[in-house]
Amino acid sequence: MGKELFVTIESIVSLQGTLTIPAYDAATYPAILLIGGTGKGDRDGNVRGLPLRLYKDLADYFTSLGFATFRYDKRGTHKSEGNYYETGVTDLIDDGVACVRFLKEHPQIDPKRIVIVGHSEGALLAPAIYVRESVANLILLSGAAEPSKTLLSKQMKMAVKELEAASGFRGWLYRFLKLPQRMQKQNEAVMEKIQQSSKPVTRIKGVKVNAKWIREQFQYNVVEYLERVECPVLAITGDKDIQVPPEQARDIAEYAAGETEWHIIPNMNHILREVDKDHTMLGLMKEYKGLVNKGIQEELLNVMKEWLTKYNLPFKS
């Protein structure tokens, strides 16, 4: 498949990542930087209890097309230095910029043929990274096109609505205990406490919370950066994605300043797997665990390959 090299990148802290060089010989290679989603998942896209290998599988696919790929452990997670709980959105953007610069300076990478592929939160960060350190193309997977504050609010309202609509004895119990209302009020109280704090980390009922990241996420508006993206952009979301409204793939394309293309993939969810039924916010983890052994949706891979061939990003011969 390719030669994997474990490298260290110096951002504000040292980041550990995997650079994969294709097996064929070339003076330089086009490269893809993978930026993952929210949380403590590792560079391969594995979360505790959920070994999805999402980013490892994406990297292997792009390497098979002739791209060098780079994926990394986020600040404060796994082998990268730093404090995860003290890391904010601005820090994650800084680290992404450092990764782009690393690729541009690498002797085996063509600095004019670098693509950022961002998934979920990575799709939110990619336009901001581009504004500071431009690249040839962006691919935004399961990304949003609205202020993060409103997106997070929508996700909470969906969970509350599902509790209110639950059927059977469980639904009756939820309503009898007024669980939906209590859940909503508790979330509002937590957000208020975090907004009033200036500390990077706070504790909610004894649990450590990354307050800086939450405050900066509530201030972040990806649209402000999309409007400054002049390179070609491909936006893709699945129609079974309930974490991000699928139609926002179209919105991303409308906001971006450069040439754009958008797709909504039938029967694909937020983690880029094919599913054949509707799902719920409250049942996501159970659903995702059931998809661990399922590969990335084939149509998604085909769409990305076809789009990349339209630009000066040659595949191996």
C-alpha positions as CSV (number, residue, x, y, z in Angstrom):
1,M,0.0,0.0,0.0
2,G,2.7,2.4,0.9
3,K,5.5,3.2,3.4
4,E,4.4,4.5,6.8
5,L,6.6,6.9,8.6
6,F,6.0,8.1,12.1
7,V,6.9,11.8,12.4
8,T,6.9,14.6,14.9
9,I,5.5,18.1,14.0
10,E,6.4,21.1,16.1
11,S,3.3,23.3,16.6
12,I,3.0,25.0,20.0
13,V,3.4,21.4,21.2
14,S,4.8,18.4,19.5
15,L,2.3,16.4,17.5
16,Q,2.8,12.8,16.5
17,G,1.5,11.6,13.1
18,T,1.8,9.1,10.4
19,L,3.0,10.0,6.9
20,T,2.3,7.4,4.2
21,I,4.3,7.5,1.0
22,P,2.9,5.6,-2.0
23,A,4.7,2.5,-3.2
24,Y,5.4,3.9,-6.7
25,D,8.5,6.0,-7.4
26,A,8.1,9.7,-8.1
27,A,10.1,12.8,-7.4
28,T,7.3,14.3,-5.5
29,Y,3.7,13.3,-4.6
30,P,0.4,15.0,-4.2
31,A,-0.6,14.9,-0.6
32,I,-3.8,14.7,1.5
33,L,-4.0,16.0,5.1
34,L,-6.7,14.2,7.1
35,I,-8.3,16.2,9.9
36,G,-10.6,14.3,12.2
37,G,-13.7,14.9,14.2
38,T,-14.4,16.0,17.8
39,G,-13.1,14.1,20.8
40,K,-10.2,11.9,21.9
41,G,-10.1,9.6,18.9
42,D,-6.7,8.7,17.6
43,R,-5.1,9.4,14.3
44,D,-6.6,6.3,12.8
45,G,-10.1,7.3,13.7
46,N,-10.5,4.9,16.7
47,V,-12.5,6.0,19.7
48,R,-12.5,4.1,23.0
49,G,-15.0,1.3,22.6
50,L,-15.4,2.2,18.9
51,P,-12.6,1.0,16.7
52,L,-13.8,2.5,13.4
53,R,-10.4,2.9,11.7
54,L,-12.1,5.6,9.7
55,Y,-9.1,7.8,9.0
56,K,-6.7,4.8,8.5
57,D,-9.1,3.5,5.9
58,L,-9.4,6.8,4.2
59,A,-5.6,7.2,4.2
60,D,-5.2,3.8,2.7
61,Y,-7.7,4.5,0.0
62,F,-6.1,7.8,-1.0
63,T,-2.6,6.2,-0.9
64,S,-4.0,3.5,-3.3
65,L,-4.8,6.4,-5.7
66,G,-1.2,7.7,-5.5
67,F,-1.4,10.3,-2.8
68,A,0.9,10.7,0.2
69,T,-1.3,11.0,3.3
70,F,-0.8,12.5,6.7
71,R,-2.9,11.9,9.8
72,Y,-2.1,12.9,13.4
73,D,-3.1,12.6,17.0
74,K,-4.8,15.8,18.1
75,R,-3.2,17.9,20.8
76,G,-3.3,16.2,24.2
77,T,-4.4,12.8,22.9
78,H,-2.5,9.6,22.5
79,K,1.1,10.3,21.4
80,S,0.8,14.0,20.9
81,E,1.9,16.4,23.6
82,G,-0.4,19.0,25.3
83,N,-3.4,19.0,27.5
84,Y,-6.6,17.9,25.7
85,Y,-8.9,19.6,28.3
86,E,-7.1,22.9,27.8
87,T,-7.2,22.8,24.0
88,G,-9.5,25.2,22.2
89,V,-10.7,25.6,18.6
90,T,-8.0,28.2,18.0
91,D,-5.3,25.6,19.1
92,L,-6.7,23.0,16.8
93,I,-6.5,25.4,13.9
94,D,-2.9,26.3,14.9
95,D,-2.0,22.6,14.8
96,G,-3.7,22.1,11.4
97,V,-1.7,25.0,10.0
98,A,1.5,23.5,11.3
99,C,0.6,20.2,9.6
100,V,0.1,21.9,6.2
101,R,3.4,23.7,6.6
102,F,5.1,20.4,7.4
103,L,3.8,18.9,4.2
104,K,4.8,22.0,2.1
105,E,8.3,21.8,3.4
106,H,8.7,18.0,3.0
107,P,11.1,17.1,0.1
108,Q,8.8,14.3,-1.2
109,I,5.6,16.4,-1.3
110,D,4.6,18.8,-4.0
111,P,3.6,21.9,-2.1
112,K,1.2,23.0,-4.9
113,R,-0.8,19.7,-4.8
114,I,-1.9,19.4,-1.2
115,V,-5.6,18.7,-0.3
116,I,-7.2,18.9,3.1
117,V,-9.8,16.3,3.8
118,G,-11.7,17.3,6.9
119,H,-14.4,15.1,8.6
120,S,-17.0,16.4,11.0
121,E,-15.2,19.0,13.2
122,G,-12.3,18.6,10.8
123,A,-14.6,20.0,8.1
124,L,-15.3,23.0,10.3
125,L,-11.7,23.7,10.9
126,A,-10.4,23.1,7.3
127,P,-11.6,26.5,5.9
128,A,-10.0,28.4,8.8
129,I,-6.7,26.5,8.2
130,Y,-6.9,27.2,4.5
131,V,-7.3,31.0,5.2
132,R,-4.0,31.0,7.1
133,E,-2.1,28.4,4.9
134,S,-3.7,27.9,1.5
135,V,-3.9,24.5,-0.2
136,A,-4.9,23.3,-3.6
137,N,-8.3,21.7,-2.7
138,L,-10.6,21.0,0.2
139,I,-12.9,18.0,0.7
140,L,-15.4,18.6,3.5
141,L,-17.1,15.4,4.8
142,S,-20.1,15.6,7.1
143,G,-19.4,19.3,7.6
144,A,-21.7,22.1,8.7
145,A,-22.4,25.5,7.2
146,E,-23.7,27.5,10.1
147,P,-22.4,28.9,13.4
148,S,-21.4,26.1,15.8
149,K,-23.6,27.6,18.5
150,T,-26.8,27.0,16.5
151,L,-25.7,23.6,15.3
152,L,-25.0,22.4,18.9
153,S,-28.4,23.8,19.9
154,K,-30.1,21.8,17.2
155,Q,-28.4,18.6,18.3
156,M,-29.6,19.1,21.9
157,K,-33.2,19.9,20.8
158,M,-33.3,16.7,18.7
159,A,-32.3,14.6,21.7
160,V,-34.9,16.3,23.9
161,K,-37.6,15.9,21.2
162,E,-36.7,12.2,21.0
163,L,-37.2,11.8,24.7
164,E,-40.6,13.5,24.5
165,A,-41.7,11.3,21.6
166,A,-40.5,8.0,23.1
167,S,-43.2,5.3,23.2
168,G,-44.3,2.6,25.5
169,F,-43.4,2.4,29.2
170,R,-40.1,4.0,28.7
171,G,-41.7,7.0,27.1
172,W,-44.2,7.2,29.8
173,L,-41.5,7.1,32.4
174,Y,-39.4,9.8,30.7
175,R,-42.5,12.1,30.7
176,F,-43.5,11.2,34.3
177,L,-40.0,12.1,35.5
178,K,-40.0,15.2,33.2
179,L,-36.7,14.0,31.9
180,P,-36.8,16.0,28.6
181,Q,-37.3,19.3,30.5
182,R,-34.7,18.4,33.1
183,M,-32.2,17.5,30.4
184,Q,-32.8,20.9,28.6
185,K,-32.5,22.9,31.8
186,Q,-29.4,21.0,32.9
187,N,-27.7,21.6,29.6
188,E,-28.6,25.4,29.7
189,A,-27.2,25.6,33.2
190,V,-24.0,23.9,32.2
191,M,-23.5,26.1,29.2
192,E,-24.2,29.2,31.3
193,K,-21.6,28.2,33.8
194,I,-19.0,27.6,31.1
195,Q,-19.7,30.9,29.4
196,Q,-19.2,32.8,32.6
197,S,-15.9,31.1,33.3
198,S,-12.6,32.2,31.9
199,K,-10.8,29.0,32.9
200,P,-9.7,26.6,30.1
201,V,-11.0,23.7,32.2
202,T,-13.9,23.5,34.6
203,R,-15.7,20.7,36.5
204,I,-19.4,20.0,36.2
205,K,-20.6,17.7,39.0
206,G,-17.0,16.5,39.5
207,V,-16.4,15.8,35.8
208,K,-13.6,17.6,34.0
209,V,-14.9,19.7,31.0
210,N,-12.9,21.3,28.2
211,A,-14.5,24.8,28.8
212,K,-12.2,26.7,26.5
213,W,-13.1,24.5,23.6
214,I,-16.8,24.9,24.3
215,R,-16.6,28.7,24.6
216,E,-14.6,29.0,21.4
217,Q,-16.9,26.6,19.6
218,F,-19.8,28.8,20.5
219,Q,-18.0,31.8,19.0
220,Y,-16.9,29.9,15.9
221,N,-18.7,30.5,12.6
222,V,-17.4,28.4,9.7
223,V,-19.2,30.6,7.2
224,E,-16.8,33.5,7.8
225,Y,-14.0,31.3,6.6
226,L,-15.9,29.5,3.8
227,E,-16.5,32.9,2.2
228,R,-12.7,33.3,2.0
229,V,-12.0,29.9,0.5
230,E,-11.0,30.4,-3.2
231,C,-9.8,26.9,-4.0
232,P,-12.0,24.1,-5.3
233,V,-14.2,22.6,-2.6
234,L,-16.1,19.3,-2.5
235,A,-18.8,19.0,0.2
236,I,-20.3,15.7,0.9
237,T,-22.9,14.6,3.5
238,G,-25.0,11.5,3.9
239,D,-28.8,11.7,3.9
240,K,-28.8,9.6,7.1
241,D,-26.6,12.0,9.0
242,I,-28.5,13.5,11.9
243,Q,-25.6,15.1,13.6
244,V,-25.3,17.6,10.7
245,P,-28.3,18.6,8.5
246,P,-27.5,16.9,5.1
247,E,-28.6,20.0,3.1
248,Q,-25.7,21.9,4.5
249,A,-23.5,20.2,2.0
250,R,-25.2,22.5,-0.6
251,D,-24.9,25.5,1.8
252,I,-21.1,24.9,2.0
253,A,-20.9,25.0,-1.7
254,E,-22.9,28.2,-1.9
255,Y,-20.8,30.0,0.7
256,A,-17.4,29.0,-0.6
257,A,-15.9,31.6,-2.9
258,G,-14.2,29.2,-5.4
259,E,-15.4,26.4,-7.6
260,T,-17.6,24.0,-5.7
261,E,-19.4,20.7,-5.9
262,W,-21.7,19.1,-3.4
263,H,-23.3,15.7,-2.9
264,I,-25.7,14.1,-0.5
265,I,-25.0,10.4,-0.5
266,P,-28.0,8.1,-0.1
267,N,-28.1,5.9,3.0
268,M,-24.8,7.3,4.4
269,N,-24.5,8.4,8.0
270,H,-22.1,10.7,9.9
271,I,-19.3,8.2,10.1
272,L,-19.5,7.5,6.4
273,R,-21.1,4.1,6.6
274,E,-24.0,2.8,4.7
275,V,-27.2,2.3,6.8
276,D,-30.6,1.1,5.7
277,K,-32.8,2.6,8.5
278,D,-33.3,5.9,10.2
279,H,-31.6,6.4,13.5
280,T,-31.8,8.6,16.6
281,M,-29.5,11.0,18.5
282,L,-30.0,8.9,21.6
283,G,-29.2,5.6,19.8
284,L,-26.1,6.8,17.8
285,M,-23.4,5.0,19.9
286,K,-25.3,1.7,19.7
287,E,-25.7,2.1,15.9
288,Y,-22.1,3.1,15.4
289,K,-20.9,0.1,17.4
290,G,-22.9,-2.1,15.0
291,L,-21.0,-0.7,12.0
292,V,-17.5,-1.2,13.3
293,N,-16.8,-4.0,10.7
294,K,-18.5,-2.2,7.8
295,G,-16.3,-0.3,5.4
296,I,-16.6,3.3,4.2
297,Q,-19.6,3.9,1.8
298,E,-18.5,2.9,-1.7
299,E,-20.3,5.7,-3.4
300,L,-18.5,8.3,-1.3
301,L,-15.1,6.9,-2.4
302,N,-16.2,7.0,-6.0
303,V,-17.4,10.6,-5.8
304,M,-14.1,11.7,-4.2
305,K,-12.0,9.9,-6.8
306,E,-13.9,11.3,-9.7
307,W,-13.7,14.8,-8.3
308,L,-10.0,14.6,-7.7
309,T,-9.3,13.5,-11.3
310,K,-10.8,16.8,-12.5
311,Y,-7.9,18.7,-11.0
312,N,-4.1,18.6,-11.4
313,L,-3.8,15.8,-8.9
314,P,-2.6,12.8,-11.0
315,F,-2.9,9.3,-9.7
316,K,-0.2,6.7,-10.0
317,S,0.3,5.5,-13.5
